[in-house]
Amino acid sequence: MTYRLGVDVGGTFTDLLLVDESTGSTYTAKVPSTPQDSSIGVLNGIERVCETAGVDPREISQVMHGTTVATNTVLTGTGAKVGLVTTKGYKQVLQIARSYVPGGLGGWVIYNKSDPLAPLACTIEADERMGADGKVVRKLKKGQLKKDLRALKKENIEALTVSLINSFANGETEREVAKASREVLKGIPVSLSSNVVPEMQEYERTITTVANSYVRPKVATYVRNLQRKLKRKMDDVQLHILRSDGGMASSKVAESLPVNLLMSGPAGGVSGAVWIAKQAGFEDVLTFDMGGTSTDVALVQDGKAQLRRETTVGDVTVRASSVDVRTVGAGGGSIAHVPELTGALRVGPESAGAEPGPAAYDKGGEAPTVTDANVVLGFLPTEVRLGGDMAIRRDLAEKAIAPVAEALGLSVQQAAAGIIDIVNENMYGALRLVSVEKGYDPRDFALIGFGGAGPLHANALGKLMNSWPVIIPPGPGVLCAYGDATTRVRDEASRTYIRRFGDTSEKQLVKIFEQLARQAEKTLDKEGVLKKDRSTTYQADIRYHGQGLLLTVDFELKDLKRKGLDVIGAPFDEMHKQLFTFALDSDKELVNLRAVAQGKEANIAATQVSKGSKNPIKKASLGTSKVFVEGKNRVAQLYDRAHLKAGNVIAGPAIVLEMDSTTVILPKHIGTVDGYGNILITPAN
């Protein structure tokens, strides 16, 4: 009997999901995170979940881990000192970058451009030139290169990036540079752009490879340290790390290509939401993950999360596939304020964080936060004990909101309602970015709310989006661990191939795609994934000739063989119409080709709850509490989620309590418990 373990490390808690691979049964655990060394919290969690399940840790064969190490390294600016080798004449590639200034027409007045991840002082030029056709125009001058590398060594760099002009077409010269650098800079990890992202556009390829070098030492240290500690407890356990695109990478691949982990954390939540929604019978959903500082949203269609070819962390944008997650600075700790200049209420993006946190937590916080507003309105009743033991102080919440109410000339309750309305509008805007602004009608999607604060606001967001039902999964705080445990081993291979449709044929494309598939499947070979358990999908980045915009089309290779290039061209036209309302008669042009190889999905059985009647049993009722909603004081019924059964119908206003989250059901809405324990919120009529 073997087990797989999903582990998600958050800022406050580490969540674990243990899966029996033969039966699909699951066990969960939640332990405090250990920010000084995340691996300590992981090992504590393993001990807890194995004790709960009565399982020997040595029976765990795979650990699937979502981590924010790469993300936090970029956000905190604590990465490696990176050296960069460019082609002669391209030394300032990172400084020139792209002509983008955020903040509208006047953005340049206040925009402070951040320093490049590879300083100019640590950048050298290689005297060489490769043509766009992959032919050598000027051979590399190795003697001068080694001299420059010796000078670079004095800068005490910790990682090296090699990104030469047109190396996407032929990476041979980059490999020569890497060989020379290993002789001069012994022990320094080297990242080649022709390996990391062999696609055209020099800046995008360079910044992506530099970012890979920037986070590589810290990620490698963390992964090796965790792998070593796991093997002490679990013998031959395999460690996999969640990628930004929702797939899994082996520990070795994660060490060498950590740029693919930058959105590992949010991807776990989306993957978990996809799995939960499928169990409930919904394949088209909007995901809504609200935490203490920010909210992440994404769109899922036909059971698959929408992906994008770029990943952005802070003000660093790299070319790496990631789940299309949009983040807004709106969370339970977001601070409300009334600027003297405008006198208009604002919420966020500043946050009270975990320390001191909202005033209601009685940990020294005094600023008015979204959580305090929820306490004042009664949505977080004093009966709740966060994490099972933290009491809530309504008096401190009211004291924090009072200055906002005074500035607005409103009562404390009215001011709190205004704070909630504004933060809901902020999150509504993020949901529109992934739906309406991409041509999708949110009325065609359900909304799944999770995270510590998501279920508090999900019903209100469902009203704004008109997305029904609103799905609240059981144990919303453990959802990311479900995502980690249910994802598959994944890798991709790509190459640039710029051809108009009329200048190529399906036979040529099939040959290239088959080569890319073999390349992508090498990772699955190393992981021991059987060929019968594999699946390979194919993608092409396409544009109209003369256009700069690229759209990615997914297709099956067998369809390309049978139907020709229309299999790619027709969907491209439809995507263009959806996004921009029109299609052009211009020639279509291929730009990048890609093969994505995946292992089989995990066998996990969704936990079912026992059946009950329409009315919840008396044991589920915790009494009543006053709430202020829709401008009136009302009485809300309180329920203990642990005692709700399938078929129970809860009429709003109501509040459902559980250890890691609180669900609000608004007036004129009902929450129906399905067979898996999900609460499905819909309008009452």
WONORLIN-V430667 format. One line per field, one symbol per residue. ss: DSSP state (A for helix, B for strand, O for the rest). phi: phi as a letter, one per 30 degrees, with the letter a starting at -180 (. if undefined). burial: # if it has 24 or more other ideal C-beta (glycine too) atoms within 12 Angstrom, else .. A space follows every 10 residues. Layout:
ss = ???
phi = ???
burial = ???
This chain:
ss = OOBBBBBBBO OOBBBBBBBB OOOOOBBBBB BBOOOOOAAA AAAAAAAAAA AAAOOOAAAB BBBBBBOOAA AAAAAAOOOO OBBBBBBOOO OOAAAAOOOO OOOOOOAAAA OOOOOOOOOA AABBBBOOBB OOOOOBBBOO OAAAAAAAAA AAAOOOOOBB BBOOOOOOOO OAAAAAAAAA AAAAOOOOBB BBAAAAOOOO OAAAAAAAAA AAAAAAAAAA AAAAAAAAAA AAAAOOOBBB BBOOOOOBBB AAAAAAOAAA AOOAAAAAAA AAAAAAAAAA OOOOBBBBBB OOOOBBBBBB BOOBBOBBOO BBBOOBBBOO OBBOOBBBOO OOOBBBBBOO OOOOBBBBBB BOOOOOOOAA AOOOOOOOBA AAAAAAAOOO OOOOOBOOOB OOOAAAAAAA AAAAAAAAOO OAAAAAAAAA AAAAAAAAAA AAAAOAAAOO OAAAOBBBBB OOOAAAAAAA AAAAAOOOOB BBOOOAAAAA AAAAAAOOBB BBBBBBBBBB AAAOOAAAAA AAAAAAAAAA AAAAAAOOOO AAAOBBBBBB BBBBOOOOOO BBBBBOAAAA AAAOOAAAAA AAAAAAAAAA OOOOOOOBBB BBBBBBBBOO OOOOOOOOOO BOOOOOOAAA BBBBBBBBBO OBBBBBBBBB AAAOOBOOBB BOOBBBBBOO BBBBBOOOBB BBBOOOOOBB BBBOO
phi = .bbcbcbbcc dcbccbbccd ddcidbbbab bddbedaedd dddddddddd dddicdeddd cbccbcbced dddddcicdd dccbccdejc dcedddhcdb bdjidcdddc dcdddddcdd dccbccdaac dddicdcbdd dddddddddd ddeddhdcab ccbceiddda cddddddddd ddddcdiddc ccddcdadbd iddedddddd ddddcddddd dddddddddd ddcbhcdccb cddddjcccd ddddddbddd cdcedddddd dddddddddd jbccbccbcc cdcbbcbacb bhibddcbdb bcbicccbca daddcccbdb bdcdccabdd dcicdbbidd bdidbdieed dhcjdbddcd dddddddjdc ddddbdijbc dccddddddd dedddddcib dddddddddd eddddddddd dddcbedcic cdddbdbcca idceddcded dedddhcbdc ccddhedcdd dedddcdcdb abbbadbdbd edcbbdddde dddddddddd dddddddidd ddccbbcbbb dbbdejccdc bcccacdddd ddcidddcdd ddeddddddb iabcdddcbd bbcabbcbdd ddcbdddccd dbddcddedd dcjbadbcbh ibdbccdcbc ddcdbejdbc cddabccbdc abcccdeibb ccdcdcidcc cbedb
burial = .######### ########## #....##### ###....##. ########## ..#.#.#.## ########## #####...## ########.# #.##..#... .......... .....####. .######### .........# ....##.##. .##.#.#### ########## #.##.###.# #..##..### ########## ########## ########## ###.###.## ..##..#### ########## #.######## ########## ########## .#.####### ########## #.######## ###.###### ########## ########.. ....####.. ####..#### ##..###### ########## ####.#.... .###.##### ##.##..#.. .######### ########## ######.#.# .#..###### ########## ########## ########## ########## #########. #..#.#..## .##..##.## #.##..#.#. ...####### ####.....# #####.#..# ....#.###. ###.##.... .......### #########. ##.#.##.#. .#...#...# ##..#####. ...#.##### #..###.### ########## #######.## ####.##### ##...
